[in-house]
């Protein structure tokens, strides 16, 4: 009997344990499910809350943008989104709703399907407000506001949209557009229907400009009607406006430059040498920034995208051209720095024949031989062929090989900011290209190339490519005699400061004393040389012409300059595509920009030059 009793006790104990385990498991399952419903899955909370409350986002005012002289160039205007709560829209007159909004029934159904499609609208809930139509104007809002009471589950949410006070600087300022799903996934600040900066200043400084959202919690009755603020607004959160920005652009100079480039293709970049602040950033052809605002934005964007002249292409930052003869200033500085030439070094030229007649590059008509400043003044090609040969041949003995000599040249050239992005606060900057030793070794074979093999780089052709912003920065660096600040568009932030990287001075490898002779040559180019047509009687300035070879058509016209010669206030680079010699178009454009900036007007005796440029058209309107 004791044995049997013992067996029963063990069996009972096991059953009790199993029962306890089952109870615990069930409890855990319920807890997990409860956690999922209350924490992980918001639909039940949304359902409960939506019966009594409506949490409505209050969008902040986006930061304003001013030019360097305090002129307002970008402000805000109110726009309105029609929002719907899907579970509440049943039973109202769909046809009447469509007529009110001037849309078709098919359009209504398509929009509803997009809202309900969780692939296109992740996080969709029938209990939370969804964007049905965005960016109603104030006029359209007024038309529908008084009729909304007929449609349960529909309300209007106010936002702000950009309003441009000018028709210029579109690519520099950028635009805002509706966020993509990828952008929503990357930043929880955004939700479907929100807008953010997509290019230019608007994109680069999005976090400063956008501000912080607020919200209000509205109390609803059993019929869904708004009865006021929950707890008299104690839980509401006011939005925080975005920060106002001051950009470095002189909008009057920017406007004038765009007028000069009308009917032409190319770019103008103007920089204040002492600060690196960008005074004008012009890409031509361009467009009115107001086109990319409002409900017709997508239509206009498509038209701009398909325009054969590519107005959306950011030429100052993205276009890469051979720098042509503007690069001779770099060669003159590097070769002086390496002890190959000095201001009295002279080389012969027979209309561009170099190396005893073995190479013909073409050249301008001028006397021969020429000294270093004269070679810049008259832009002699042969001079720099001889100089490159001397540099590589002499330094090959000094450094042990042509490749090692080339490395020394390459390092000095790159110290000007070439072959890499400068770090401009624009989103599209390209790095350009200065061919490395490895490049030539791969192409020709290690130690199987010499100065004559790469002769074209001596005059800024061949494999060398630079962007207009890099050439403008070169002009600023020469003006400063060997140093520069990274060019930038942001001048100031209300309640903040600009990034430290734009306050850091960058110094080239070139000794300051070698810049004087280059200044002398560039002054000669304007007063008596290849840029003679751009001289200004009242302003002494330095410049260098260039012509970039174009395998697809007429060569590109280039000019870089800084002014005045003493205490420079502006450095500039002008590119006019398919326009021939630099002196034809780029020189007068830069000259007019310099005079306009320094004096504020173009004198009567130079109006004929201005009229020729303003009326000159190099591209068709078709």
C-alpha positions in Angstrom: 0.0 0.0 0.0 2.8 2.4 0.7 4.3 1.6 -2.7 1.0 2.4 -4.5 0.5 5.6 -2.5 4.0 6.7 -3.4 3.3 6.1 -7.1 0.1 8.1 -6.9 1.9 11.0 -5.3 4.5 11.0 -8.1 1.9 10.9 -10.8 0.0 13.8 -9.2 3.2 15.8 -8.9 3.9 15.3 -12.6 0.4 16.3 -13.6 0.6 19.4 -11.4 3.9 20.4 -13.0 2.5 19.9 -16.5 -0.5 22.0 -15.6 1.6 24.8 -14.2 3.8 24.7 -17.3 0.7 24.9 -19.6 -0.7 27.9 -17.5 2.7 29.7 -17.7 3.0 29.1 -21.4 -0.5 30.4 -22.0 0.2 33.4 -19.8 3.4 34.1 -21.8 1.6 33.8 -25.1 -1.1 36.2 -23.9 1.6 38.6 -22.6 3.4 38.5 -25.9 0.2 39.0 -27.8 -0.7 41.9 -25.5 2.7 43.5 -26.0 2.4 43.1 -29.8 -1.1 44.7 -29.8 -0.2 47.6 -27.4 3.4 48.3 -28.4 4.4 46.7 -31.7 1.2 46.9 -33.7 -0.2 50.5 -33.4 -3.5 49.8 -35.3 -5.5 49.1 -32.2 -4.2 52.1 -30.4 -4.8 54.1 -33.5 -8.3 52.8 -33.6 -9.0 53.7 -30.0 -7.4 57.1 -30.3 -9.0 58.0 -33.6 -12.4 57.5 -32.0 -11.8 60.3 -29.6 -8.8 62.3 -30.8 -7.2 63.6 -34.0 -3.5 64.3 -33.8 -2.7 66.8 -36.5 0.8 67.8 -37.5 1.8 71.5 -37.4 4.5 72.1 -40.0 7.2 74.7 -39.1 8.0 77.6 -41.3 11.1 76.8 -43.4 14.1 79.1 -42.9 14.3 82.1 -45.2 17.2 82.7 -47.5 18.9 86.2 -48.0 21.7 87.2 -50.3 25.0 88.7 -49.0 23.5 92.3 -49.0 20.4 91.3 -47.0 18.0 91.0 -49.9 15.3 88.3 -49.3 15.5 85.8 -52.2 13.6 82.7 -50.8 10.5 82.9 -48.6 7.4 80.8 -47.9 3.8 80.6 -48.9 1.0 78.6 -47.3 -0.2 75.5 -49.2 -2.8 72.9 -48.1 -3.0 69.2 -48.2 -6.4 67.4 -48.3 -6.1 64.6 -45.7 -8.5 61.6 -45.3 -9.0 59.0 -42.6 -9.9 55.9 -44.6 -12.2 54.2 -42.1 -14.3 57.4 -42.0 -14.8 58.2 -45.7 -17.5 55.5 -46.3 -20.9 56.7 -47.2 -20.2 60.2 -48.6 -20.9 61.3 -52.2 -17.8 60.4 -54.1 -19.0 62.1 -57.3 -19.7 65.4 -55.5 -16.2 65.1 -53.8 -14.6 64.6 -57.2 -16.4 67.6 -58.7 -15.3 69.8 -55.8 -11.7 68.9 -56.4 -12.0 68.9 -60.2 -10.8 65.3 -60.5 -12.3 62.2 -62.2 -13.7 59.2 -60.5 -10.9 57.1 -61.9 -8.4 59.6 -60.5 -10.1 59.2 -57.1 -9.9 55.5 -57.2 -6.3 55.5 -58.3 -5.3 57.8 -55.4 -7.2 55.5 -52.9 -5.4 52.5 -54.2 -2.0 54.2 -53.8 -2.9 55.1 -50.2 -3.9 51.5 -49.4 -0.9 49.9 -51.2 1.5 49.1 -48.3 4.4 48.8 -50.7 4.0 52.4 -51.8 2.7 53.6 -48.5 4.4 51.5 -45.7 2.9 52.0 -42.3 -0.5 52.6 -43.8 -3.4 52.5 -41.3 -7.0 53.1 -42.0 -7.2 54.9 -38.6 -4.5 57.6 -39.3 -4.7 60.6 -41.7 -3.4 60.0 -45.2 -2.5 62.6 -47.9 -5.1 62.5 -50.7 -4.1 65.7 -52.6 -1.2 67.9 -51.7 -0.2 71.5 -52.4 -3.6 73.2 -52.9 -3.1 76.9 -53.4 -4.7 79.5 -51.1 -7.3 80.1 -53.9 -8.1 76.4 -54.3 -8.3 76.0 -50.5 -10.8 78.8 -50.3 -13.0 77.0 -52.8 -13.2 73.7 -51.0 -13.0 74.8 -47.4 -16.7 75.7 -47.0 -17.8 72.3 -48.5 -15.7 70.0 -46.5 -18.3 69.5 -43.8 -20.2 67.3 -46.3 -17.4 64.7 -46.4 -16.7 62.9 -43.1 -13.1 61.8 -42.6 -11.8 64.6 -44.8 -9.9 67.6 -43.4 -7.2 70.1 -44.5 -3.7 70.3 -43.2 -1.6 73.5 -43.8 2.0 73.4 -44.8 4.5 75.8 -46.3 6.0 75.8 -49.8 8.8 77.9 -51.2 8.2 81.3 -52.8 11.0 82.8 -54.9 11.4 86.5 -54.9 13.7 86.3 -57.9 13.9 84.3 -61.2 17.5 83.5 -60.9 20.1 81.2 -59.1 17.9 78.1 -59.5 20.7 75.6 -59.4 22.6 77.3 -56.6 19.5 77.6 -54.4 18.1 74.2 -55.3 14.5 73.0 -54.9 12.4 71.1 -52.4 10.4 68.0 -53.4 8.3 65.3 -51.9 10.3 62.7 -50.0 10.8 59.2 -51.5 10.3 56.1 -49.5 14.1 55.7 -49.3 14.4 59.1 -47.7 11.6 58.3 -45.2 13.5 55.1 -44.3 16.7 57.0 -43.7 15.2 59.8 -41.5 12.2 59.3 -39.2 11.5 63.0 -39.3 9.8 62.6 -42.6 6.5 60.8 -43.5 4.6 60.4 -46.7 3.7 63.7 -48.3 6.5 65.7 -46.6 8.9 67.8 -48.5 12.7 68.2 -48.2 15.6 69.9 -50.0 16.5 67.8 -53.1 19.4 69.9 -54.5 21.6 73.0 -54.0 21.5 75.0 -50.7 18.0 73.5 -49.9 19.5 70.0 -49.8 22.9 70.8 -48.3 21.4 72.8 -45.4 18.1 70.8 -45.0 18.5 70.2 -41.3 19.0 73.9 -40.6 16.2 75.0 -42.8 13.5 72.5 -42.0 12.9 73.3 -38.4 11.0 71.0 -36.0 7.4 69.8 -36.4 4.7 70.4 -33.8 1.3 68.9 -33.4 -2.1 69.5 -31.9 -4.4 67.0 -30.4 -8.1 67.7 -31.2 -11.0 66.2 -29.3 -13.8 64.5 -31.4 -17.3 63.5 -30.5 -19.0 60.2 -31.3 -19.8 61.4 -34.9 -16.2 62.4 -35.5 -16.7 66.1 -35.4 -14.0 68.3 -33.9 -15.0 69.7 -30.6 -11.8 71.6 -29.7 -8.3 71.0 -28.2 -7.8 68.1 -25.9 -7.1 69.3 -22.3 -7.3 72.9 -23.7 -4.1 72.3 -25.7 -1.9 71.3 -22.7 -0.4 68.4 -24.7 0.0 70.4 -28.0 3.5 71.0 -29.2 4.4 74.2 -31.0 6.6 73.9 -34.1 10.1 75.4 -34.2 10.8 77.5 -37.4 13.9 76.6 -39.4 17.0 78.8 -39.3 17.3 81.8 -41.7 20.4 81.6 -43.9 22.5 84.3 -45.5 24.1 83.1 -48.7 27.3 84.6 -50.2 25.7 85.3 -53.6 25.3 88.9 -54.7 21.9 88.5 -56.3 22.3 91.6 -58.5 25.6 90.2 -59.9 24.0 86.8 -60.3 21.1 88.3 -62.2 23.5 90.3 -64.5 25.6 87.2 -65.2 22.6 85.2 -66.2 21.5 88.0 -68.5 25.0 88.0 -70.1 24.8 84.2 -70.6 21.3 84.2 -72.1 21.4 82.4 -75.4 24.7 80.8 -74.6 25.8 77.5 -73.0 28.4 77.5 -70.2 29.1 78.9 -66.7 30.4 81.8 -64.7 31.8 81.4 -61.2 32.9 84.5 -59.2 34.6 84.2 -55.8 35.7 86.7 -53.2 39.4 85.7 -52.9 39.9 86.8 -49.2 37.0 84.7 -47.9 36.2 82.0 -50.5 32.6 83.2 -50.6 30.9 82.6 -54.0 29.6 85.8 -55.4 27.9 84.4 -58.5 27.3 80.8 -59.6 25.8 80.7 -63.0 24.9 77.8 -65.2 23.5 78.4 -68.6 21.0 77.7 -69.9 19.0 78.0 -66.6 15.4 78.2 -65.5 13.1 80.0 -63.2 13.1 78.3 -59.8 9.4 78.9 -59.4 8.8 76.3 -62.0 9.6 73.6 -59.5 7.0 74.7 -56.9 3.4 73.7 -56.6 1.1 71.1 -58.2 2.7 71.5 -61.7 6.2 70.8 -60.4 6.3 67.3 -61.9 5.2 68.5 -65.3 7.8 71.3 -65.4 10.6 69.0 -64.1 9.9 66.6 -66.9 10.1 69.4 -69.5 13.4 70.6 -68.0 14.7 67.1 -67.9 14.0 66.6 -71.6 15.3 70.0 -72.7 18.2 69.3 -75.1 20.2 72.2 -73.6 20.1 70.5 -70.2 19.2 73.4 -67.9 19.2 71.0 -64.9 22.9 70.1 -65.5 25.0 72.0 -62.9 27.9 73.1 -65.2 30.0 75.1 -62.7 30.2 72.0 -60.5 29.8 69.0 -62.8 31.1 70.0 -66.3 34.7 68.9 -66.8 36.8 70.5 -69.6 40.4 70.7 -70.5 41.5 74.0 -68.8 43.5 75.0 -71.9 45.9 77.9 -71.6 44.6 79.0 -68.2 46.6 76.0 -66.9 49.9 77.7 -68.1 49.7 79.8 -64.9 49.9 76.6 -62.9 52.8 75.4 -65.0 54.7 78.7 -64.5 54.3 78.5 -60.8 55.2 74.8 -60.4 58.3 75.1 -62.7 59.5 78.1 -60.8 59.0 76.3 -57.5 61.1 73.4 -58.7 63.9 75.6 -60.0 63.4 74.8 -63.7 62.7 78.4 -64.9 62.6 82.0 -63.6 61.2 85.2 -64.9 64.1 85.7 -67.3 64.1 82.2 -68.7 63.4 82.4 -72.5 62.4 79.7 -75.0 62.0 80.1 -78.8 58.7 79.7 -80.6 58.0 79.4 -84.4 54.2 79.6 -84.4 54.0 76.7 -82.0 56.8 74.5 -83.2 58.7 73.0 -80.2 61.5 70.5 -79.6 63.3 71.7 -82.8 60.2 71.4 -85.0 59.3 67.8 -84.0 55.9 68.9 -82.5 53.5 71.5 -83.8 50.8 72.7 -81.4 49.9 76.0 -83.1 50.4 79.4 -81.4 49.6 83.1 -81.5 51.6 85.6 -83.6 54.3 87.1 -81.3 58.0 87.7 -81.1 60.5 85.0 -80.2 62.1 84.1 -77.9 59.8 85.0 -74.9 60.5 85.3 -71.2 58.2 83.8 -68.6 55.9 86.8 -68.1 55.7 87.3 -71.9 54.8 83.7 -72.3 51.7 84.3 -70.1 50.9 87.6 -71.8 50.9 86.1 -75.3 49.9 82.5 -74.2 52.8 80.8 -76.0 52.3 77.1 -76.4 55.9 76.3 -77.4 57.3 77.9 -74.2 55.5 75.4 -71.9 56.4 72.5 -74.1 60.1 73.4 -73.7 59.5 74.0 -70.0 57.8 70.6 -69.4 60.7 68.9 -71.2 63.2 70.7 -69.0 61.2 69.8 -65.8 60.9 66.1 -66.5 64.4 65.7 -68.0 66.3 67.6 -65.4 64.3 66.2 -62.5 64.6 62.7 -63.9 68.3 62.9 -63.0 67.5 64.6 -59.7 64.8 62.1 -58.6 66.1 59.0 -60.4 63.5 58.6 -63.1 60.9 60.4 -65.2 58.2 58.9 -63.2 59.6 60.3 -59.9 60.0 63.7 -61.6 56.4 63.5 -62.7 55.3 62.7 -59.1 56.9 65.9 -57.9 55.1 67.9 -60.5 51.8 66.1 -59.8 52.0 66.8 -56.1 52.6 70.5 -56.6 49.7 70.8 -59.1 47.3 69.0 -56.8 48.0 71.4 -54.0 45.9 73.9 -55.9 42.8 71.7 -55.3 42.9 69.9 -58.6 42.2 66.1 -59.0 39.8 66.1 -56.0 36.6 67.8 -54.9 37.3 71.1 -53.3 34.5 70.5 -50.8 32.1 73.2 -52.0 28.8 73.2 -50.1 27.0 72.1 -53.3 25.7 68.6 -53.8 26.9 68.0 -57.4 30.7 68.7 -57.3 33.0 66.7 -59.5 36.7 66.2 -58.9 38.1 66.8 -62.3 41.2 64.8 -63.3 45.0 65.2 -63.3 46.5 62.0 -64.7 48.8 60.2 -62.2 52.0 58.4 -62.8 50.1 55.1 -62.5 47.8 56.2 -65.2 50.6 56.7 -67.7 52.3 53.5 -66.6 49.2 51.5 -67.3 48.7 53.2 -70.7 52.2 53.2 -72.0 54.0 50.8 -69.7 56.2 51.5 -66.7 59.1 53.9 -67.5 58.2 53.8 -71.2 56.9 57.4 -71.5 58.7 60.7 -71.4 58.0 64.4 -71.7 57.3 64.2 -75.5 54.8 61.4 -74.9 52.6 63.6 -72.7 53.4 67.0 -74.3 49.8 68.1 -74.4 49.4 68.4 -70.7 52.0 71.3 -70.8 49.2 73.5 -72.2 46.2 72.2 -70.2 45.0 69.7 -72.9 45.2 65.9 -73.2 44.1 64.0 -70.1 43.7 67.1 -67.8 40.1 68.0 -66.9 38.9 70.7 -64.6 35.6 72.1 -63.5 34.8 75.8 -63.7 34.7 76.1 -59.9 38.3 74.7 -59.8 39.4 77.3 -62.3 37.7 80.1 -60.4 39.4 78.8 -57.3 42.7 78.9 -59.2 42.2 82.5 -60.0 41.5 83.2 -56.3 44.6 81.3 -55.2 46.8 83.2 -57.6 45.2 86.5 -56.4 46.1 85.5 -52.8 49.6 84.4 -53.8 49.3 80.8 -52.9 46.4 80.2 -50.5 42.6 79.8 -50.7 39.5 79.1 -48.6 37.2 76.3 -49.9 34.6 78.1 -52.1 31.3 78.2 -50.3 27.7 79.6 -50.6 26.8 79.9 -47.0 27.8 83.2 -45.5 25.9 83.1 -42.2 23.3 81.3 -40.1 20.8 83.1 -37.8 21.6 81.7 -34.4 24.4 79.5 -35.7 27.7 79.5 -37.6 29.1 78.1 -40.8 31.2 74.9 -40.9 34.8 75.3 -39.7 36.1 73.8 -42.9 35.2 77.0 -44.7 37.3 79.0 -42.3 40.4 76.9 -42.8 43.1 78.4 -45.0 44.6 76.0 -47.6 48.2 76.7 -48.7 49.7 75.5 -51.9 53.2 74.0 -52.2 54.3 77.1 -54.1 56.5 79.7 -52.5 54.7 83.1 -52.4 57.5 85.0 -54.3 56.8 83.1 -57.5 53.4 84.6 -57.9 54.6 88.1 -58.7 55.9 87.2 -62.1 52.6 85.4 -62.9 50.7 88.5 -61.8 52.9 90.5 -64.1 52.2 88.2 -67.1 48.4 88.1 -66.4 48.4 91.9 -66.2 50.2 92.1 -69.5 47.6 89.7 -71.1 44.9 92.2 -70.3 46.8 95.4 -71.1 48.6 94.3 -74.2 48.1 90.6 -74.8 45.5 88.0 -75.6 42.8 89.5 -73.3 43.3 93.1 -74.6 39.7 93.4 -75.5 38.6 93.1 -71.9 40.7 95.9 -70.4 39.0 98.5 -68.2 40.6 101.9 -68.1 39.7 102.6 -64.5 40.5 99.1 -63.1 43.8 97.3 -63.3 43.2 93.6 -63.4 44.9 90.3 -64.2 43.6 87.6 -66.5 44.4 84.6 -68.6 42.6 83.4 -71.7 42.1 79.8 -72.7 40.6 77.7 -75.4 39.5 74.2 -74.5 39.6 71.7 -77.4 36.2 70.1 -78.0 36.2 66.9 -80.1 32.5 67.2 -80.6 32.4 70.7 -82.2 33.7 74.2 -81.9 36.2 74.8 -79.1 35.1 76.3 -75.7 36.0 79.9 -74.8 37.6 80.3 -71.4 38.9 83.2 -69.3 39.9 83.6 -65.7 40.8 86.8 -63.9 41.0 88.6 -60.6 40.6 92.3 -59.9 41.8 94.7 -58.9 45.4 93.6 -59.2 46.2 95.1 -55.7 43.9 93.9 -52.9 41.7 91.7 -55.2 37.9 91.7 -54.4 36.8 89.3 -57.1 38.2 86.2 -58.9 36.2 84.9 -61.8 36.2 82.0 -64.4 34.0 82.1 -67.5 33.3 79.2 -69.8 31.3 79.7 -73.0 30.8 76.4 -74.8 31.3 76.1 -78.6 32.4 79.7 -78.8 35.9 79.6 -80.1 38.8 81.6 -78.7 38.7 82.8 -75.1 39.0 86.4 -76.2 35.9 86.3 -78.3 33.2 85.7 -75.6 34.6 84.7 -72.3 36.9 87.8 -71.9 34.2 90.5 -72.4 31.8 88.6 -70.2 34.3 88.4 -67.3 35.3 92.0 -67.9 31.7 93.2 -67.7 31.1 91.1 -64.5 34.2 92.6 -62.9 33.2 96.2 -63.7 29.6 95.6 -62.6 30.7 94.2 -59.3 33.4 96.7 -58.5 31.7 99.9 -59.8 28.0 98.9 -59.8 27.4 100.0 -63.4 28.7 99.8 -66.9 29.9 103.2 -68.3 28.6 104.6 -71.5 31.8 104.0 -73.5 31.5 100.2 -72.8 27.8 99.9 -73.5 28.5 98.6 -77.0 30.4 95.6 -75.5 27.5 94.9 -73.2 25.0 95.2 -76.0 27.0 92.7 -78.1 27.1 90.2 -75.3 23.5 90.6 -74.2 22.2 90.2 -77.8 24.6 87.5 -78.8 23.1 84.1 -79.2 25.2 80.9 -79.7 22.4 78.4 -79.2 19.0 78.2 -80.8 15.7 78.4 -78.9 14.4 75.3 -80.6 
